[in-house]
Amino acid sequence: MTPIMAALMLAAAGCGMTAAAAQAPLSPPDATWDASQLPETRGIVKQYTLTPRGDVDGLLLNDGTEVKLPPHLTAQVVFTIRPGDGVSVRGLRARALPLVDAASITNIATGKSVVDDGPPEGPGRRGADQTVSGRIATVLHGKRGEVNGAVLDDGTSLRLPPPEAERLADWLHPGQTISVRGDLQETALGKLVDVKAIGTSPDQMTEIDGPRPPRGPKGGPDRLGPPPPPPPRG
């Protein structure tokens, strides 16, 4: 349970509950908390604050107020809020410091908001396991030139462990129509599928293994499994 959730529960207990509210069904465990119940702070953004890795972990307002945000919201924050924008922040305010632990932040001019619903890799926050089909527009590579994914015509990125991408090279070339199954994540920067299976259609797929050890020494046994039959050429 996050500090914000705990604070909301304590506040509700302290204020009491009506009989009707007491009989209302409990919210499901993954329900989104209503940030509008938290105190509001308004101001003009002076700059972002950054982690050692360069992720955004908060904002500084012109009046000196520090707004804390989790780094996993970096992409959403920079697309929604920029220095010079007027913002409305909902979150817990510190007693003795101009500090706000934000649950949501809204750009007053555009009305667009960023809400902290928890880390993307936490329980129930991982991308949904879905099947996506499309035509490969381009193949993606790592720093050493190894194939590690592809981009479909609609902009969806596909990621595979490089050894598996090598094993499935016949499936990964521009113009190839494929279907993949995996964890689908939709962010402000685009859609990404962490591929678990790949094939020519949703009902004909080859499972993808996790990262594999490298090939054995020259002349020795090959520790990579054999590739599947190549897809039919259209």
JOCORRA-V619688 format. One record per residue. RES is the residue in three letters. PHI is phi in whole degrees, -180 to 180 (NA if undefined). PSI is psi as a letter, one per 30 degrees, with the letter a starting at -180 (none if undefined). D_CENTER is the distance of its C-alpha to the mean C-alpha in Angstrom with 2 decimals. Layout:
# JOCORRA-V619688
{{RES/PHI/PSI/D_CENTER} {RES/PHI/PSI/D_CENTER}}
This chain:
# JOCORRA-V619688
{{MET/NA/k/19.75} {THR/-77/l/18.55} {PRO/-58/e/21.45} {ILE/-67/e/20.68} {MET/-62/e/20.99} {ALA/-63/e/24.13} {ALA/-64/e/25.61} {LEU/-64/e/25.24} {MET/-66/e/26.93} {LEU/-66/e/29.70} {ALA/-64/e/30.28} {ALA/-64/e/30.67} {ALA/-68/e/33.08} {GLY/-68/e/35.06} {CYS/-81/f/35.59} {GLY/86/l/36.73} {MET/-133/k/35.99} {THR/-75/l/38.11} {ALA/-62/e/39.60} {ALA/-65/e/37.57} {ALA/-67/e/34.30} {ALA/-66/f/35.47} {GLN/-89/f/36.00} {ALA/-70/k/32.65} {PRO/-67/k/30.29} {LEU/-69/k/27.53} {SER/-69/k/23.95} {PRO/-63/l/21.81} {PRO/-57/f/19.91} {ASP/-99/g/16.45} {ALA/-66/k/17.85} {THR/-80/k/16.28} {TRP/-72/k/18.70} {ASP/-85/j/20.67} {ALA/-67/f/20.11} {SER/-67/f/23.19} {GLN/-79/f/25.41} {LEU/-85/l/24.64} {PRO/-58/k/26.83} {GLU/-104/k/26.19} {THR/-125/k/26.49} {ARG/-117/l/27.08} {GLY/177/a/27.54} {ILE/-108/k/26.99} {VAL/-73/k/24.26} {LYS/-91/e/26.05} {GLN/-166/l/23.31} {TYR/-81/l/19.93} {THR/-107/k/20.12} {LEU/-124/l/18.44} {THR/-82/l/17.75} {PRO/-57/f/19.85} {ARG/-87/f/17.04} {GLY/93/g/16.85} {ASP/-78/l/13.65} {VAL/-80/k/14.46} {ASP/-120/g/15.37} {GLY/166/a/17.65} {LEU/-133/k/20.29} {LEU/-109/k/24.05} {LEU/-93/l/26.13} {ASN/-60/f/29.58} {ASP/-87/g/31.37} {GLY/94/f/29.88} {THR/-68/k/27.40} {GLU/-103/k/24.37} {VAL/-109/k/21.14} {LYS/-94/k/18.65} {LEU/-136/k/14.87} {PRO/-73/k/12.23} {PRO/-59/f/10.95} {HIS/-68/f/7.20} {LEU/-93/g/8.14} {THR/-50/e/9.95} {ALA/-62/e/9.03} {GLN/-65/e/9.66} {VAL/-65/e/12.66} {VAL/-70/f/14.32} {PHE/-83/f/14.20} {THR/-106/e/15.62} {ILE/-124/k/17.87} {ARG/-132/l/20.30} {PRO/-52/k/23.36} {GLY/98/f/26.24} {ASP/-79/k/24.36} {GLY/-83/k/25.64} {VAL/-131/l/23.14} {SER/-116/k/23.39} {VAL/-111/k/21.65} {ARG/-111/k/21.66} {GLY/175/l/21.70} {LEU/-83/k/24.16} {ARG/-95/k/26.72} {ALA/-71/l/28.41} {ARG/-70/e/32.16} {ALA/-110/f/33.60} {LEU/-127/l/30.99} {PRO/-79/i/29.43} {LEU/-135/k/25.98} {VAL/-127/k/23.39} {ASP/-89/j/20.50} {ALA/-79/k/18.42} {ALA/-99/f/16.84} {SER/-156/l/16.51} {ILE/-143/k/17.74} {THR/-123/k/19.34} {ASN/-77/j/20.85} {ILE/-63/e/24.41} {ALA/-70/e/25.50} {THR/-97/f/22.79} {GLY/81/f/21.86} {LYS/-81/k/18.11} {SER/-126/l/16.13} {VAL/-119/k/13.01} {VAL/-121/k/12.82} {ASP/-86/j/11.62} {ASP/-102/g/11.01} {GLY/104/l/10.33} {PRO/-64/k/8.03} {PRO/-65/f/5.12} {GLU/-98/g/7.83} {GLY/-76/l/10.63} {PRO/-56/k/13.06} {GLY/76/g/12.07} {ARG/-107/f/8.34} {ARG/-69/l/7.62} {GLY/-55/k/7.32} {ALA/-70/k/10.88} {ASP/-78/j/13.60} {GLN/-136/l/15.06} {THR/-107/k/17.66} {VAL/-128/k/17.52} {SER/-124/k/20.72} {GLY/174/a/21.77} {ARG/-106/k/23.75} {ILE/-71/k/22.68} {ALA/-92/e/23.08} {THR/-156/l/22.65} {VAL/-101/k/22.08} {LEU/-101/l/19.79} {HIS/-133/l/21.30} {GLY/-86/a/20.84} {LYS/-62/f/23.02} {ARG/-94/g/26.01} {GLY/89/g/25.87} {GLU/-74/k/24.59} {VAL/-70/k/22.79} {ASN/-136/g/19.21} {GLY/164/a/17.86} {ALA/-159/l/18.58} {VAL/-122/k/17.68} {LEU/-83/l/19.03} {ASP/-57/e/21.23} {ASP/-85/g/18.72} {GLY/94/f/16.30} {THR/-67/k/13.95} {SER/-92/k/13.28} {LEU/-116/k/14.41} {ARG/-123/k/14.22} {LEU/-135/l/17.04} {PRO/-60/k/18.77} {PRO/-51/e/21.51} {PRO/-62/e/24.41} {GLU/-72/e/23.26} {ALA/-62/e/22.70} {GLU/-66/e/26.25} {ARG/-64/e/27.60} {LEU/-106/g/26.22} {ALA/-58/e/27.26} {ASP/-66/f/29.46} {TRP/-90/f/26.53} {LEU/-111/i/24.58} {HIS/-149/k/26.65} {PRO/-54/k/26.55} {GLY/94/f/27.96} {GLN/-75/k/27.21} {THR/-90/k/26.02} {ILE/-137/l/23.77} {SER/-124/k/21.78} {VAL/-132/l/18.88} {ARG/-126/k/17.30} {GLY/174/a/14.09} {ASP/-75/j/10.59} {LEU/-96/k/9.26} {GLN/-121/k/5.72} {GLU/-111/k/6.57} {THR/-126/l/5.65} {ALA/-64/f/8.77} {LEU/-94/f/9.52} {GLY/136/a/9.81} {LYS/-103/k/9.29} {LEU/-137/k/8.97} {VAL/-118/k/10.96} {ASP/-85/j/11.61} {VAL/-70/k/15.25} {LYS/-110/f/17.42} {ALA/-152/l/20.38} {ILE/-144/k/21.93} {GLY/-172/a/25.11} {THR/-84/f/27.18} {SER/-155/l/26.41} {PRO/-59/f/24.31} {ASP/-100/g/27.34} {GLN/-136/i/28.12} {MET/-129/l/25.41} {THR/-105/k/25.61} {GLU/-70/k/23.37} {ILE/-99/k/21.36} {ASP/-86/l/22.09} {GLY/-72/a/20.06} {PRO/-55/k/21.17} {ARG/-110/l/24.95} {PRO/-69/l/27.80} {PRO/-67/l/29.54} {ARG/-62/l/32.61} {GLY/-69/l/35.79} {PRO/-62/l/38.61} {LYS/-55/k/40.50} {GLY/88/f/42.86} {GLY/-92/a/41.15} {PRO/-67/k/39.11} {ASP/-85/j/35.87} {ARG/-83/f/33.10} {LEU/-90/k/30.73} {GLY/-67/l/31.23} {PRO/-68/k/32.90} {PRO/-73/l/30.89} {PRO/-73/l/31.01} {PRO/-59/k/33.47} {PRO/-64/l/32.38} {PRO/-68/l/31.32} {PRO/-65/k/34.17} {ARG/-81/k/34.60} {GLY/-84/none/34.66}}
